[in-house]
Amino acid sequence: MYVGAINMKSSLVIAAVIILTGLGGLLFFTYDSPGNLKPIWGSDIKTNFQSSGERIYYTGYNDTGQQIELSLGPIWLYMHGGSCVDCHGINGRGGVPVMMGDAIPTDITYEALTSEHEAEHEKEEEHPPYTDESIKTAIRDGINPAGELLDPTYTMPMWQMSDSDLDDLLEYLKTL
């Protein structure tokens, strides 16, 4: 009986330490965007990324701290508050099925988008290579270079982006 009391007391102490550690962390850190923990004292969120386009790609937030909204897109993305990296990966090459589905995001590196290429999937039809303007149209309006709608329900959302944010994101895609 005495051993059980010690184990119960130890468990309570460990639980208290874990809770206090978590609460202590809240005193010193905050989230500035999904998945981006920063110290409360004086860290500027813009310094975490090399460019506004990189910030948009990784977080879905622009340099003014505004979350880029969707006009249409997968329901899980609305709940997740996602960004480009969530589907296309850190290197932009896609290739991994998206959350809550079986769609496989394509390679969105600038080189892949603007070169002549064969359709990678049976369902995907061939289209002309992307240009800077057609990349922006795909991001904002969900339309590929052949004028066909990308599937906004399960794959490519339609992002409500300013021209400046689109330009920044396009410049970042050119670095992938």
Number of C-alpha atoms within 10 A of each C-alpha: 5 6 8 9 10 11 11 11 12 12 12 12 12 12 12 12 12 12 12 12 11 11 11 11 12 13 10 11 13 14 13 16 18 15 9 12 12 17 16 14 9 7 10 11 18 14 10 12 13 10 17 21 24 25 24 25 25 20 22 23 24 23 17 9 14 11 19 19 17 17 13 19 18 19 13 15 19 13 8 10 17 21 23 21 18 20 23 22 18 13 13 22 17 20 14 14 15 17 15 11 11 11 17 17 19 20 17 20 19 20 15 15 19 16 12 13 12 10 12 12 11 6 7 10 11 14 15 15 17 21 14 13 13 21 23 21 19 21 22 21 20 23 20 19 17 13 13 12 13 18 16 17 13 18 22 23 26 23 22 17 19 12 11 12 18 22 17 19 23 21 17 20 20 11 12 14
